[in-house]
Structure formats: C-alpha cells, structure tokens
C-alpha cells in the first residue's frame, strides 16, 4: 500500500454552522466547501491547513454514524484519513494482515473521493479512512 499524506482529519460536531464560526473567526481558516453526503447521513465542511484538510461532520439524521458517535462519545475527533493509491487492492492487503474492515470495497465519499474505513478495533482505537482521487 502506498500512502502519500494525511488527507484529512474528521471532526464530529453537533452544529456545522457554530463549529465553522470557531474555525473561521478564531483560527482564521477559510471554509472552502460544504457538502452533504446523503448515503452517509452527514453534512461536511472543509478547511485547508497546509496540505491537510480538516473535515467537520454534522449528522443529518440522529441514527447516522456521526449522530451515533456524538451520542456515545460527544463532539471531537472522529477519524484520520490517509491519501492512498489503489485502495481496492490496499483493502485486500490490509485484511490479509488481520485488520478488520468496515468497507470491503471502496465507496464514494465527499469531494468525489473513493473511500474505505478500517475498524478501530484493529487500528489501536483510531477509526481510519483511506481516500483515493479518481
């Protein structure tokens, strides 16, 4: 598997508008995109910090993954995403090393990327996402 860099850090928030104010008004970052990913029941806002993105995630439905995460753990860091090439083959390699996959095949994510998640039970407690530009 070839990882080139941290693609983004995903942060679960209750209110995207309120959270965006902090990142823009306090940290001085600029939100460059807001997008809803309906099949993941989430609305996202993106900020650039050098080469790395910060992705704020607000659940659009209480039973969505982000809604459940916030209910269980509260707001905060949800996942770390790595930019990788050929994630379909990377998933096969990763699974052969005993890592539990959430996604057996890549799927469409925000910003038109192919994405796949690795289960935190197999990654030292960190939900890990692989992202690939298509």
C-alpha positions in Angstrom: 0.0 0.0 0.0 1.2 3.5 -0.8 0.2 6.3 1.5 1.3 9.8 0.4 0.0 12.0 3.2 -2.7 12.7 5.7 -5.7 13.6 3.6 -7.9 15.0 6.4 -8.9 14.8 10.0 -12.6 14.3 10.5 -14.2 16.1 13.5 -17.7 15.3 14.6 -19.8 18.4 15.5 -23.4 18.9 16.6 -23.8 22.1 14.7 -21.8 22.7 11.5 -22.6 26.5 11.4 -21.5 27.0 15.0 -18.4 24.9 14.6 -17.5 26.7 11.3 -17.5 30.1 13.2 -14.8 28.8 15.5 -12.5 27.6 12.7 -13.0 30.8 10.7 -13.3 33.5 13.4 -10.9 32.2 16.0 -8.4 30.1 14.0 -8.6 32.3 10.8 -9.2 29.4 8.5 -11.5 29.6 5.4 -14.2 27.1 4.7 -13.8 26.2 1.1 -16.6 23.7 0.6 -19.8 22.4 2.3 -21.3 19.2 1.0 -23.9 16.7 2.0 -23.2 13.0 1.6 -26.7 11.6 1.8 -25.9 7.9 2.0 -23.6 8.6 4.9 -26.3 10.8 6.6 -23.7 13.7 7.0 -23.1 17.3 6.0 -19.4 18.3 5.8 -17.4 21.5 5.8 -13.8 21.6 4.7 -10.8 23.8 5.7 -7.2 23.6 4.4 -4.3 23.7 6.8 -1.1 23.4 4.7 -1.6 20.2 2.7 -4.0 18.7 5.2 -7.8 19.2 5.4 -10.0 19.5 8.4 -13.4 18.0 7.8 -16.2 19.0 10.1 -19.0 16.4 10.2 -22.6 17.1 11.2 -25.2 14.3 11.2 -28.2 14.9 9.1 -30.1 12.1 10.9 -29.9 11.0 14.5 -29.3 7.4 13.5 -26.4 8.2 11.2 -22.9 7.3 12.0 -21.9 10.8 13.2 -25.1 11.1 15.2 -24.4 7.8 17.0 -20.8 8.8 17.6 -21.7 12.1 19.2 -24.4 10.4 21.3 -21.8 7.9 22.6 -18.6 10.0 22.8 -19.6 13.6 22.3 -18.1 16.0 19.8 -14.5 15.6 18.8 -12.0 13.8 16.5 -13.9 11.1 14.7 -11.3 9.7 12.2 -8.0 10.3 10.5 -7.9 9.8 6.7 -4.8 8.9 4.6 -4.4 9.5 0.9 -3.6 6.2 -0.8 -3.4 4.8 -4.3 -5.4 1.8 -5.4 -7.4 1.4 -2.2 -9.3 -1.6 -3.6 -6.1 -3.6 -3.6 -4.9 -2.0 -0.4 -8.0 -3.3 1.4 -7.1 -6.9 0.3 -3.6 -6.4 1.7 -4.8 -4.8 4.9 -7.4 -7.5 5.5 -4.7 -10.2 4.9 -2.8 -8.6 7.8 -5.7 -9.3 10.1 -7.2 -5.8 10.2 -11.0 -5.7 10.4 -12.5 -3.7 7.5 -15.7 -1.6 7.7 -15.7 -1.3 3.9 -14.7 -4.4 1.9 -14.8 -2.3 -1.3 -14.3 1.5 -1.8 -17.3 3.7 -2.0 -18.0 7.3 -2.9 -17.3 9.9 -0.3 -17.2 13.7 -0.1 -15.3 15.7 -2.7 -15.7 12.8 -5.2 -13.1 10.6 -3.5 -13.2 6.9 -3.2 -13.1 6.0 0.4 -12.9 3.0 2.7 -12.9 2.7 6.5 -10.9 0.4 8.8 -12.4 -0.7 12.1 -10.9 1.0 15.2 -10.9 -2.4 17.0 -8.0 -3.3 14.7 -6.2 0.1 14.4 -5.4 0.9 18.0 -8.7 2.6 18.6 -8.5 5.1 15.8 -11.1 5.0 13.0 -9.0 5.1 9.9 -10.2 6.1 6.4 -8.4 5.6 3.2 -9.1 8.1 0.4 -8.3 7.9 -3.3 -8.7 10.5 -6.0 -10.5 9.1 -9.0 
